[in-house]
Amino acid sequence: MDNTIEFYLKNPIIKHDVGILLVKDIQHRFVASNSGFSIFSGLPPENLIGLSDFDMPWSEQAKIYISHEKDILSGLSYNVIEPLLGIKRANLVTQKKIIYDRTGLPKGTIATALPLDMDIDFCNLSGTSDILRVADYGMNLTKKESLVLYYFIKGFQRNQIASLAKISTSAFDFHISNIKGKFCVNTTNELKDAAYSRGLQDIIPFVIKR
């Protein structure tokens, strides 16, 4: 039988040597974690208790993780590639499941994650695959805007991005204008600087679905 949340409330330091193992309550607050997570948070497991992603170095991306947890708690099941822009930066292949209390009620999520060390080429993706869907950068971008920004950050030009995203060049102009507005910049050079200052070049805005 899997451990209930009561077990982790009493044992907040998890002995797990491979990657990250992390437990959160239903309010998305840290309950327990392993030392692997401390490499990214900069805090030992006992000091994380009661904090949330909004208290972490990656606070600007907090809603990415919370959105996934809400999906899992609602009954959805999928794995993700998520950025973790902490003391150490990485993209993580993450699986999350519901964790229950002794009575069988959902009380949070338990996540296992491994750093993605390999280089992945997403240049052939259009966001329509059955096994991949576009997430966002935590900047309130639409799925199409996230896709356009991804290719933009990777150095593709207007016509190339339009082709890769399967949109017209006028649609590209529309999306890039919206993205600049959300980043509060006026030019594409300023947009690129803003994206790099937020570490977005390290983020893969795609979700792997099972």
Summary of the structure (lengths in Angstrom):
residues: 210
radius of gyration: 18.4
end to end distance: 24.0
largest distance: 57.0
contacts: 618
relative contact order: 0.14
helix: 39%
strand: 23%
